[in-house]
């Protein structure tokens, strides 16, 4: 994909060399990458239950690190090509979603994107690179360790810049859901739901974020002036396919347990990403109203 001349976002916090945090209790769990937390554990040798516990803050009595207040904001400009690219992608999501929200009489609030290494404290608990990129609805931040892009290529067989852009756009899709109140509604329903029902709701949430990533892709190309090159869309579709629950479980454990799915099958993820590209509208991404995914 060609991003020459595209602006960078001012909402990137480069915390890859950060230190010196204060402690405070946090609770809850970010909804971005529960399945990747499990698969990340199997791939990288980290106990998946430990990863999920860290992302959830470990329960009501857990104390974990949180960023000190009023840390200076730094941007990715000039740091390295991948950080520069991520900052450009984030900026393009800001433009697209601001326009879409404005057209619907709403105001879009930009999320922050935090670049970190290995682990980082968030309002949703301690983020772990092995869990992959994730969005925390409590602090409205996307968290990304750039090493994940290497793992996408080596471990998940999903190389390419547009595949990386899809990952960022998917997490920003969760931010859109948060602003629309969808995450809050799902959280309330999951509190009263069985494990199977809770997983099913997570699947619909994740597939909707895939669809919203597709909305961003087509709208950004039209509005921002960058262009897809031959094969770009295929790399994103391949990435969506490679991180389907069935594909990840088959690769890591050799068996597939549909009741454990939290992100959707490879076929479903590809279908909803394509639907976002085809419709270019939030209305086309109603996974919760769809009878069949």
C-alpha positions as protocol buffer text, in pm:
chain_id: "A"
residue {
  index: 1
  type: UNK
  ca { x: 0 y: 0 z: 0 }
}
residue {
  index: 2
  type: UNK
  ca { x: 118 y: 352 z: -76 }
}
residue {
  index: 3
  type: UNK
  ca { x: 112 y: 596 z: 217 }
}
residue {
  index: 4
  type: UNK
  ca { x: 365 y: 851 z: 88 }
}
residue {
  index: 5
  type: UNK
  ca { x: 284 y: 1202 z: 205 }
}
residue {
  index: 6
  type: UNK
  ca { x: 17 y: 1091 z: 453 }
}
residue {
  index: 7
  type: UNK
  ca { x: 6 y: 1271 z: 787 }
}
residue {
  index: 8
  type: UNK
  ca { x: 97 y: 1111 z: 1118 }
}
residue {
  index: 9
  type: UNK
  ca { x: -130 y: 1107 z: 1421 }
}
residue {
  index: 10
  type: UNK
  ca { x: -54 y: 1319 z: 1725 }
}
residue {
  index: 11
  type: UNK
  ca { x: -214 y: 1051 z: 1943 }
}
residue {
  index: 12
  type: UNK
  ca { x: 70 y: 798 z: 1948 }
}
residue {
  index: 13
  type: UNK
  ca { x: 240 y: 747 z: 2283 }
}
residue {
  index: 14
  type: UNK
  ca { x: 580 y: 585 z: 2238 }
}
residue {
  index: 15
  type: UNK
  ca { x: 642 y: 411 z: 2571 }
}
residue {
  index: 16
  type: UNK
  ca { x: 896 y: 159 z: 2450 }
}
residue {
  index: 17
  type: UNK
  ca { x: 1157 y: 303 z: 2683 }
}
residue {
  index: 18
  type: UNK
  ca { x: 923 y: 407 z: 2964 }
}
residue {
  index: 19
  type: UNK
  ca { x: 986 y: 332 z: 3331 }
}
residue {
  index: 20
  type: UNK
  ca { x: 882 y: 455 z: 3672 }
}
residue {
  index: 21
  type: UNK
  ca { x: 516 y: 378 z: 3724 }
}
residue {
  index: 22
  type: UNK
  ca { x: 291 y: 425 z: 4021 }
}
residue {
  index: 23
  type: UNK
  ca { x: 69 y: 149 z: 4155 }
}
residue {
  index: 24
  type: UNK
  ca { x: -308 y: 143 z: 4181 }
}
residue {
  index: 25
  type: UNK
  ca { x: -573 y: -133 z: 4165 }
}
residue {
  index: 26
  type: UNK
  ca { x: -745 y: -201 z: 3835 }
}
residue {
  index: 27
  type: UNK
  ca { x: -1025 y: -438 z: 3741 }
}
residue {
  index: 28
  type: UNK
  ca { x: -1196 y: -571 z: 3431 }
}
residue {
  index: 29
  type: UNK
  ca { x: -1071 y: -704 z: 3100 }
}
residue {
  index: 30
  type: UNK
  ca { x: -1015 y: -549 z: 2761 }
}
residue {
  index: 31
  type: UNK
  ca { x: -1211 y: -727 z: 2488 }
}
residue {
  index: 32
  type: UNK
  ca { x: -969 y: -694 z: 2199 }
}
residue {
  index: 33
  type: UNK
  ca { x: -763 y: -1015 z: 2191 }
}
residue {
  index: 34
  type: UNK
  ca { x: -886 y: -1284 z: 2428 }
}
residue {
  index: 35
  type: UNK
  ca { x: -827 y: -1558 z: 2171 }
}
residue {
  index: 36
  type: UNK
  ca { x: -484 y: -1423 z: 2084 }
}
residue {
  index: 37
  type: UNK
  ca { x: -399 y: -1428 z: 2453 }
}
residue {
  index: 38
  type: UNK
  ca { x: -458 y: -1801 z: 2453 }
}
residue {
  index: 39
  type: UNK
  ca { x: -281 y: -1865 z: 2126 }
}
residue {
  index: 40
  type: UNK
  ca { x: 0 y: -1628 z: 2223 }
}
residue {
  index: 41
  type: UNK
  ca { x: 53 y: -1840 z: 2529 }
}
residue {
  index: 42
  type: UNK
  ca { x: 76 y: -2158 z: 2329 }
}
residue {
  index: 43
  type: UNK
  ca { x: 307 y: -2005 z: 2069 }
}
residue {
  index: 44
  type: UNK
  ca { x: 539 y: -1817 z: 2305 }
}
residue {
  index: 45
  type: UNK
  ca { x: 538 y: -2058 z: 2598 }
}
residue {
  index: 46
  type: UNK
  ca { x: 346 y: -1829 z: 2833 }
}
residue {
  index: 47
  type: UNK
  ca { x: 70 y: -1971 z: 3050 }
}
residue {
  index: 48
  type: UNK
  ca { x: -248 y: -1848 z: 2872 }
}
residue {
  index: 49
  type: UNK
  ca { x: -437 y: -1831 z: 3200 }
}
residue {
  index: 50
  type: UNK
  ca { x: -165 y: -1604 z: 3334 }
}
residue {
  index: 51
  type: UNK
  ca { x: -200 y: -1379 z: 3030 }
}
residue {
  index: 52
  type: UNK
  ca { x: -576 y: -1356 z: 3072 }
}
residue {
  index: 53
  type: UNK
  ca { x: -535 y: -1291 z: 3442 }
}
residue {
  index: 54
  type: UNK
  ca { x: -291 y: -1009 z: 3375 }
}
residue {
  index: 55
  type: UNK
  ca { x: -517 y: -855 z: 3112 }
}
residue {
  index: 56
  type: UNK
  ca { x: -811 y: -870 z: 3352 }
}
residue {
  index: 57
  type: UNK
  ca { x: -618 y: -721 z: 3640 }
}
residue {
  index: 58
  type: UNK
  ca { x: -624 y: -1053 z: 3821 }
}
residue {
  index: 59
  type: UNK
  ca { x: -955 y: -1000 z: 3999 }
}
residue {
  index: 60
  type: UNK
  ca { x: -1091 y: -755 z: 4253 }
}
residue {
  index: 61
  type: UNK
  ca { x: -797 y: -771 z: 4491 }
}
residue {
  index: 62
  type: UNK
  ca { x: -515 y: -747 z: 4239 }
}
residue {
  index: 63
  type: UNK
  ca { x: -282 y: -450 z: 4242 }
}
residue {
  index: 64
  type: UNK
  ca { x: -92 y: -381 z: 3923 }
}
residue {
  index: 65
  type: UNK
  ca { x: 104 y: -104 z: 3763 }
}
residue {
  index: 66
  type: UNK
  ca { x: -61 y: 193 z: 3597 }
}
residue {
  index: 67
  type: UNK
  ca { x: 101 y: 479 z: 3411 }
}
residue {
  index: 68
  type: UNK
  ca { x: 193 y: 783 z: 3613 }
}
residue {
  index: 69
  type: UNK
  ca { x: -37 y: 1074 z: 3531 }
}
residue {
  index: 70
  type: UNK
  ca { x: 49 y: 1347 z: 3283 }
}
residue {
  index: 71
  type: UNK
  ca { x: 327 y: 1157 z: 3112 }
}
residue {
  index: 72
  type: UNK
  ca { x: 452 y: 1360 z: 2813 }
}
residue {
  index: 73
  type: UNK
  ca { x: 307 y: 1255 z: 2481 }
}
residue {
  index: 74
  type: UNK
  ca { x: 560 y: 1150 z: 2221 }
}
residue {
  index: 75
  type: UNK
  ca { x: 488 y: 1058 z: 1864 }
}
residue {
  index: 76
  type: UNK
  ca { x: 639 y: 796 z: 1640 }
}
residue {
  index: 77
  type: UNK
  ca { x: 779 y: 1046 z: 1388 }
}
residue {
  index: 78
  type: UNK
  ca { x: 1141 y: 973 z: 1310 }
}
residue {
  index: 79
  type: UNK
  ca { x: 1163 y: 666 z: 1534 }
}
residue {
  index: 80
  type: UNK
  ca { x: 1149 y: 385 z: 1280 }
}
residue {
  index: 81
  type: UNK
  ca { x: 956 y: 292 z: 964 }
}
residue {
  index: 82
  type: UNK
  ca { x: 704 y: 65 z: 1138 }
}
residue {
  index: 83
  type: UNK
  ca { x: 619 y: 324 z: 1402 }
}
residue {
  index: 84
  type: UNK
  ca { x: 588 y: 588 z: 1130 }
}
residue {
  index: 85
  type: UNK
  ca { x: 354 y: 362 z: 934 }
}
residue {
  index: 86
  type: UNK
  ca { x: 138 y: 285 z: 1238 }
}
residue {
  index: 87
  type: UNK
  ca { x: 109 y: 656 z: 1312 }
}
residue {
  index: 88
  type: UNK
  ca { x: -4 y: 721 z: 955 }
}
residue {
  index: 89
  type: UNK
  ca { x: -264 y: 445 z: 977 }
}
residue {
  index: 90
  type: UNK
  ca { x: -395 y: 580 z: 1307 }
}
residue {
  index: 91
  type: UNK
  ca { x: -426 y: 926 z: 1152 }
}
residue {
  index: 92
  type: UNK
  ca { x: -623 y: 786 z: 861 }
}
residue {
  index: 93
  type: UNK
  ca { x: -866 y: 617 z: 1103 }
}
residue {
  index: 94
  type: UNK
  ca { x: -912 y: 950 z: 1283 }
}
residue {
  index: 95
  type: UNK
  ca { x: -1007 y: 1123 z: 959 }
}
residue {
  index: 96
  type: UNK
  ca { x: -1244 y: 851 z: 842 }
}
residue {
  index: 97
  type: UNK
  ca { x: -1427 y: 799 z: 1170 }
}
residue {
  index: 98
  type: UNK
  ca { x: -1453 y: 1171 z: 1238 }
}
residue {
  index: 99
  type: UNK
  ca { x: -1624 y: 1214 z: 900 }
}
residue {
  index: 100
  type: UNK
  ca { x: -1857 y: 918 z: 954 }
}
residue {
  index: 101
  type: UNK
  ca { x: -1956 y: 1030 z: 1304 }
}
residue {
  index: 102
  type: UNK
  ca { x: -2009 y: 1389 z: 1189 }
}
residue {
  index: 103
  type: UNK
  ca { x: -2238 y: 1272 z: 909 }
}
residue {
  index: 104
  type: UNK
  ca { x: -2447 y: 1092 z: 1173 }
}
residue {
  index: 105
  type: UNK
  ca { x: -2460 y: 1393 z: 1406 }
}
residue {
  index: 106
  type: UNK
  ca { x: -2206 y: 1250 z: 1649 }
}
residue {
  index: 107
  type: UNK
  ca { x: -1863 y: 1359 z: 1766 }
}
residue {
  index: 108
  type: UNK
  ca { x: -1573 y: 1119 z: 1728 }
}
residue {
  index: 109
  type: UNK
  ca { x: -1314 y: 1118 z: 2006 }
}
residue {
  index: 110
  type: UNK
  ca { x: -971 y: 1002 z: 1893 }
}
residue {
  index: 111
  type: UNK
  ca { x: -819 y: 708 z: 2081 }
}
residue {
  index: 112
  type: UNK
  ca { x: -457 y: 699 z: 2189 }
}
residue {
  index: 113
  type: UNK
  ca { x: -224 y: 431 z: 2057 }
}
residue {
  index: 114
  type: UNK
  ca { x: 53 y: 316 z: 2291 }
}
residue {
  index: 115
  type: UNK
  ca { x: 366 y: 153 z: 2154 }
}
residue {
  index: 116
  type: UNK
  ca { x: 531 y: -65 z: 2417 }
}
residue {
  index: 117
  type: UNK
  ca { x: 770 y: -357 z: 2456 }
}
residue {
  index: 118
  type: UNK
  ca { x: 695 y: -690 z: 2622 }
}
residue {
  index: 119
  type: UNK
  ca { x: 455 y: -564 z: 2892 }
}
residue {
  index: 120
  type: UNK
  ca { x: 286 y: -242 z: 2992 }
}
residue {
  index: 121
  type: UNK
  ca { x: 35 y: -137 z: 3261 }
}
residue {
  index: 122
  type: UNK
  ca { x: -309 y: -36 z: 3140 }
}
residue {
  index: 123
  type: UNK
  ca { x: -643 y: 50 z: 3296 }
}
residue {
  index: 124
  type: UNK
  ca { x: -752 y: -304 z: 3201 }
}
residue {
  index: 125
  type: UNK
  ca { x: -457 y: -472 z: 3370 }
}
residue {
  index: 126
  type: UNK
  ca { x: -102 y: -553 z: 3264 }
}
residue {
  index: 127
  type: UNK
  ca { x: -75 y: -576 z: 2888 }
}
residue {
  index: 128
  type: UNK
  ca { x: 144 y: -856 z: 2757 }
}
residue {
  index: 129
  type: UNK
  ca { x: 299 y: -863 z: 2410 }
}
residue {
  index: 130
  type: UNK
  ca { x: 228 y: -1237 z: 2387 }
}
residue {
  index: 131
  type: UNK
  ca { x: -143 y: -1155 z: 2385 }
}
residue {
  index: 132
  type: UNK
  ca { x: -113 y: -948 z: 2070 }
}
residue {
  index: 133
  type: UNK
  ca { x: -250 y: -596 z: 2013 }
}
residue {
  index: 134
  type: UNK
  ca { x: -555 y: -503 z: 2218 }
}
residue {
  index: 135
  type: UNK
  ca { x: -791 y: -218 z: 2300 }
}
residue {
  index: 136
  type: UNK
  ca { x: -873 y: -115 z: 2655 }
}
residue {
  index: 137
  type: UNK
  ca { x: -1215 y: 47 z: 2678 }
}
residue {
  index: 138
  type: UNK
  ca { x: -1140 y: 189 z: 3023 }
}
residue {
  index: 139
  type: UNK
  ca { x: -862 y: 420 z: 2911 }
}
residue {
  index: 140
  type: UNK
  ca { x: -962 y: 432 z: 2542 }
}
residue {
  index: 141
  type: UNK
  ca { x: -620 y: 323 z: 2423 }
}
residue {
  index: 142
  type: UNK
  ca { x: -493 y: 74 z: 2168 }
}
residue {
  index: 143
  type: UNK
  ca { x: -181 y: -112 z: 2285 }
}
residue {
  index: 144
  type: UNK
  ca { x: 70 y: -250 z: 2038 }
}
residue {
  index: 145
  type: UNK
  ca { x: 410 y: -412 z: 2060 }
}
residue {
  index: 146
  type: UNK
  ca { x: 557 y: -376 z: 1711 }
}
residue {
  index: 147
  type: UNK
  ca { x: 721 y: -717 z: 1747 }
}
residue {
  index: 148
  type: UNK
  ca { x: 374 y: -856 z: 1679 }
}
residue {
  index: 149
  type: UNK
  ca { x: 413 y: -764 z: 1312 }
}
residue {
  index: 150
  type: UNK
  ca { x: 716 y: -991 z: 1292 }
}
residue {
  index: 151
  type: UNK
  ca { x: 516 y: -1268 z: 1459 }
}
residue {
  index: 152
  type: UNK
  ca { x: 235 y: -1214 z: 1209 }
}
residue {
  index: 153
  type: UNK
  ca { x: 480 y: -1290 z: 931 }
}
residue {
  index: 154
  type: UNK
  ca { x: 678 y: -1572 z: 1093 }
}
residue {
  index: 155
  type: UNK
  ca { x: 428 y: -1749 z: 1316 }
}
residue {
  index: 156
  type: UNK
  ca { x: 87 y: -1658 z: 1173 }
}
residue {
  index: 157
  type: UNK
  ca { x: 188 y: -1653 z: 804 }
}
residue {
  index: 158
  type: UNK
  ca { x: 26 y: -1314 z: 754 }
}
residue {
  index: 159
  type: UNK
  ca { x: 288 y: -1071 z: 615 }
}
residue {
  index: 160
  type: UNK
  ca { x: 234 y: -737 z: 445 }
}
residue {
  index: 161
  type: UNK
  ca { x: 174 y: -375 z: 536 }
}
residue {
  index: 162
  type: UNK
  ca { x: -197 y: -385 z: 469 }
}
residue {
  index: 163
  type: UNK
  ca { x: -229 y: -684 z: 699 }
}
residue {
  index: 164
  type: UNK
  ca { x: -62 y: -470 z: 966 }
}
residue {
  index: 165
  type: UNK
  ca { x: -298 y: -181 z: 888 }
}
residue {
  index: 166
  type: UNK
  ca { x: -592 y: -419 z: 927 }
}
residue {
  index: 167
  type: UNK
  ca { x: -473 y: -510 z: 1278 }
}
residue {
  index: 168
  type: UNK
  ca { x: -460 y: -143 z: 1383 }
}
residue {
  index: 169
  type: UNK
  ca { x: -795 y: -70 z: 1218 }
}
residue {
  index: 170
  type: UNK
  ca { x: -954 y: -369 z: 1394 }
}
residue {
  index: 171
  type: UNK
  ca { x: -850 y: -239 z: 1736 }
}
residue {
  index: 172
  type: UNK
  ca { x: -971 y: 110 z: 1646 }
}
residue {
  index: 173
  type: UNK
  ca { x: -1296 y: -62 z: 1548 }
}
residue {
  index: 174
  type: UNK
  ca { x: -1330 y: -161 z: 1913 }
}
residue {
  index: 175
  type: UNK
  ca { x: -1291 y: 206 z: 2003 }
}
residue {
  index: 176
  type: UNK
  ca { x: -1576 y: 290 z: 1766 }
}
residue {
  index: 177
  type: UNK
  ca { x: -1785 y: 23 z: 1939 }
}
residue {
  index: 178
  type: UNK
  ca { x: -1696 y: 176 z: 2273 }
}
residue {
  index: 179
  type: UNK
  ca { x: -1805 y: 525 z: 2164 }
}
residue {
  index: 180
  type: UNK
  ca { x: -2132 y: 381 z: 2031 }
}
residue {
  index: 181
  type: UNK
  ca { x: -2203 y: 209 z: 2363 }
}
residue {
  index: 182
  type: UNK
  ca { x: -2182 y: -140 z: 2212 }
}
residue {
  index: 183
  type: UNK
  ca { x: -1906 y: -265 z: 2442 }
}
residue {
  index: 184
  type: UNK
  ca { x: -2096 y: -153 z: 2752 }
}
residue {
  index: 185
  type: UNK
  ca { x: -2410 y: -335 z: 2636 }
}
residue {
  index: 186
  type: UNK
  ca { x: -2214 y: -651 z: 2561 }
}
residue {
  index: 187
  type: UNK
  ca { x: -2035 y: -634 z: 2897 }
}
residue {
  index: 188
  type: UNK
  ca { x: -2366 y: -607 z: 3082 }
}
residue {
  index: 189
  type: UNK
  ca { x: -2513 y: -901 z: 2896 }
}
residue {
  index: 190
  type: UNK
  ca { x: -2203 y: -1113 z: 2943 }
}
residue {
  index: 191
  type: UNK
  ca { x: -2216 y: -1062 z: 3320 }
}
residue {
  index: 192
  type: UNK
  ca { x: -2542 y: -1255 z: 3329 }
}
residue {
  index: 193
  type: UNK
  ca { x: -2465 y: -1502 z: 3052 }
}
residue {
  index: 194
  type: UNK
  ca { x: -2336 y: -1856 z: 3048 }
}
residue {
  index: 195
  type: UNK
  ca { x: -1982 y: -1916 z: 2929 }
}
residue {
  index: 196
  type: UNK
  ca { x: -2106 y: -2034 z: 2590 }
}
residue {
  index: 197
  type: UNK
  ca { x: -2329 y: -1729 z: 2549 }
}
residue {
  index: 198
  type: UNK
  ca { x: -2051 y: -1498 z: 2665 }
}
residue {
  index: 199
  type: UNK
  ca { x: -1815 y: -1644 z: 2405 }
}
residue {
  index: 200
  type: UNK
  ca { x: -2081 y: -1607 z: 2136 }
}
residue {
  index: 201
  type: UNK
  ca { x: -2122 y: -1239 z: 2222 }
}
residue {
  index: 202
  type: UNK
  ca { x: -1747 y: -1191 z: 2203 }
}
residue {
  index: 203
  type: UNK
  ca { x: -1746 y: -1346 z: 1856 }
}
residue {
  index: 204
  type: UNK
  ca { x: -2008 y: -1097 z: 1735 }
}
residue {
  index: 205
  type: UNK
  ca { x: -1811 y: -812 z: 1890 }
}
residue {
  index: 206
  type: UNK
  ca { x: -1489 y: -919 z: 1719 }
}
residue {
  index: 207
  type: UNK
  ca { x: -1651 y: -981 z: 1380 }
}
residue {
  index: 208
  type: UNK
  ca { x: -1808 y: -637 z: 1396 }
}
residue {
  index: 209
  type: UNK
  ca { x: -1462 y: -487 z: 1461 }
}
residue {
  index: 210
  type: UNK
  ca { x: -1337 y: -675 z: 1153 }
}
residue {
  index: 211
  type: UNK
  ca { x: -1620 y: -525 z: 951 }
}
residue {
  index: 212
  type: UNK
  ca { x: -1545 y: -177 z: 1084 }
}
residue {
  index: 213
  type: UNK
  ca { x: -1183 y: -226 z: 977 }
}
residue {
  index: 214
  type: UNK
  ca { x: -1315 y: -293 z: 627 }
}
residue {
  index: 215
  type: UNK
  ca { x: -1523 y: 27 z: 642 }
}
residue {
  index: 216
  type: UNK
  ca { x: -1209 y: 218 z: 732 }
}
residue {
  index: 217
  type: UNK
  ca { x: -1011 y: 58 z: 448 }
}
residue {
  index: 218
  type: UNK
  ca { x: -1248 y: 155 z: 168 }
}
residue {
  index: 219
  type: UNK
  ca { x: -1338 y: 497 z: 307 }
}
residue {
  index: 220
  type: UNK
  ca { x: -976 y: 591 z: 381 }
}
residue {
  index: 221
  type: UNK
  ca { x: -866 y: 495 z: 33 }
}
residue {
  index: 222
  type: UNK
  ca { x: -1139 y: 713 z: -114 }
}
residue {
  index: 223
  type: UNK
  ca { x: -1099 y: 1011 z: 118 }
}
residue {
  index: 224
  type: UNK
  ca { x: -730 y: 1023 z: 209 }
}
residue {
  index: 225
  type: UNK
  ca { x: -579 y: 963 z: -131 }
}
residue {
  index: 226
  type: UNK
  ca { x: -360 y: 662 z: -52 }
}
residue {
  index: 227
  type: UNK
  ca { x: -416 y: 360 z: -269 }
}
residue {
  index: 228
  type: UNK
  ca { x: -425 y: -15 z: -247 }
}
residue {
  index: 229
  type: UNK
  ca { x: -181 y: -199 z: -465 }
}
residue {
  index: 230
  type: UNK
  ca { x: -250 y: -536 z: -628 }
}
residue {
  index: 231
  type: UNK
  ca { x: -260 y: -801 z: -359 }
}
residue {
  index: 232
  type: UNK
  ca { x: -305 y: -559 z: -66 }
}
residue {
  index: 233
  type: UNK
  ca { x: -662 y: -658 z: 15 }
}
residue {
  index: 234
  type: UNK
  ca { x: -564 y: -1020 z: -13 }
}
residue {
  index: 235
  type: UNK
  ca { x: -300 y: -974 z: 258 }
}
residue {
  index: 236
  type: UNK
  ca { x: -562 y: -837 z: 497 }
}
residue {
  index: 237
  type: UNK
  ca { x: -803 y: -1117 z: 410 }
}
residue {
  index: 238
  type: UNK
  ca { x: -524 y: -1367 z: 466 }
}
residue {
  index: 239
  type: UNK
  ca { x: -447 y: -1209 z: 805 }
}
residue {
  index: 240
  type: UNK
  ca { x: -814 y: -1234 z: 901 }
}
residue {
  index: 241
  type: UNK
  ca { x: -812 y: -1596 z: 794 }
}
residue {
  index: 242
  type: UNK
  ca { x: -491 y: -1682 z: 980 }
}
residue {
  index: 243
  type: UNK
  ca { x: -624 y: -1547 z: 1313 }
}
residue {
  index: 244
  type: UNK
  ca { x: -959 y: -1723 z: 1299 }
}
residue {
  index: 245
  type: UNK
  ca { x: -1026 y: -1923 z: 1615 }
}
residue {
  index: 246
  type: UNK
  ca { x: -1051 y: -2252 z: 1425 }
}
residue {
  index: 247
  type: UNK
  ca { x: -721 y: -2196 z: 1243 }
}
residue {
  index: 248
  type: UNK
  ca { x: -538 y: -2089 z: 1558 }
}
residue {
  index: 249
  type: UNK
  ca { x: -670 y: -2377 z: 1766 }
}
residue {
  index: 250
  type: UNK
  ca { x: -593 y: -2629 z: 1496 }
}
residue {
  index: 251
  type: UNK
  ca { x: -239 y: -2493 z: 1463 }
}
residue {
  index: 252
  type: UNK
  ca { x: -167 y: -2477 z: 1836 }
}
residue {
  index: 253
  type: UNK
  ca { x: -355 y: -2780 z: 1974 }
}
residue {
  index: 254
  type: UNK
  ca { x: -449 y: -2992 z: 1677 }
}
residue {
  index: 255
  type: UNK
  ca { x: -818 y: -2984 z: 1770 }
}
residue {
  index: 256
  type: UNK
  ca { x: -1098 y: -2731 z: 1730 }
}
residue {
  index: 257
  type: UNK
  ca { x: -1347 y: -2654 z: 2010 }
}
residue {
  index: 258
  type: UNK
  ca { x: -1621 y: -2427 z: 1866 }
}
residue {
  index: 259
  type: UNK
  ca { x: -1772 y: -2346 z: 2207 }
}
residue {
  index: 260
  type: UNK
  ca { x: -1442 y: -2185 z: 2304 }
}
residue {
  index: 261
  type: UNK
  ca { x: -1439 y: -1946 z: 2008 }
}
residue {
  index: 262
  type: UNK
  ca { x: -1424 y: -1578 z: 2102 }
}
residue {
  index: 263
  type: UNK
  ca { x: -1323 y: -1414 z: 1772 }
}
residue {
  index: 264
  type: UNK
  ca { x: -1493 y: -1620 z: 1500 }
}
residue {
  index: 265
  type: UNK
  ca { x: -1379 y: -1870 z: 1241 }
}
residue {
  index: 266
  type: UNK
  ca { x: -1142 y: -1782 z: 960 }
}
residue {
  index: 267
  type: UNK
  ca { x: -1431 y: -1787 z: 713 }
}
residue {
  index: 268
  type: UNK
  ca { x: -1639 y: -1555 z: 932 }
}
residue {
  index: 269
  type: UNK
  ca { x: -1357 y: -1307 z: 984 }
}
residue {
  index: 270
  type: UNK
  ca { x: -1287 y: -1287 z: 612 }
}
residue {
  index: 271
  type: UNK
  ca { x: -1659 y: -1251 z: 535 }
}
residue {
  index: 272
  type: UNK
  ca { x: -1715 y: -962 z: 774 }
}
residue {
  index: 273
  type: UNK
  ca { x: -1398 y: -779 z: 674 }
}
residue {
  index: 274
  type: UNK
  ca { x: -1512 y: -802 z: 312 }
}
residue {
  index: 275
  type: UNK
  ca { x: -1860 y: -684 z: 408 }
}
residue {
  index: 276
  type: UNK
  ca { x: -1711 y: -370 z: 560 }
}
residue {
  index: 277
  type: UNK
  ca { x: -1514 y: -306 z: 241 }
}
residue {
  index: 278
  type: UNK
  ca { x: -1822 y: -370 z: 25 }
}
residue {
  index: 279
  type: UNK
  ca { x: -2067 y: -154 z: 223 }
}
residue {
  index: 280
  type: UNK
  ca { x: -1839 y: 119 z: 357 }
}
residue {
  index: 281
  type: UNK
  ca { x: -2090 y: 191 z: 633 }
}
residue {
  index: 282
  type: UNK
  ca { x: -2147 y: 112 z: 1000 }
}
residue {
  index: 283
  type: UNK
  ca { x: -2498 y: -6 z: 915 }
}
residue {
  index: 284
  type: UNK
  ca { x: -2349 y: -290 z: 714 }
}
residue {
  index: 285
  type: UNK
  ca { x: -2167 y: -421 z: 1021 }
}
residue {
  index: 286
  type: UNK
  ca { x: -2460 y: -526 z: 1240 }
}
residue {
  index: 287
  type: UNK
  ca { x: -2328 y: -862 z: 1354 }
}
residue {
  index: 288
  type: UNK
  ca { x: -2563 y: -854 z: 1655 }
}
residue {
  index: 289
  type: UNK
  ca { x: -2870 y: -836 z: 1433 }
}
residue {
  index: 290
  type: UNK
  ca { x: -2746 y: -1097 z: 1187 }
}
residue {
  index: 291
  type: UNK
  ca { x: -2911 y: -1439 z: 1210 }
}
residue {
  index: 292
  type: UNK
  ca { x: -2613 y: -1605 z: 1051 }
}
residue {
  index: 293
  type: UNK
  ca { x: -2250 y: -1500 z: 1088 }
}
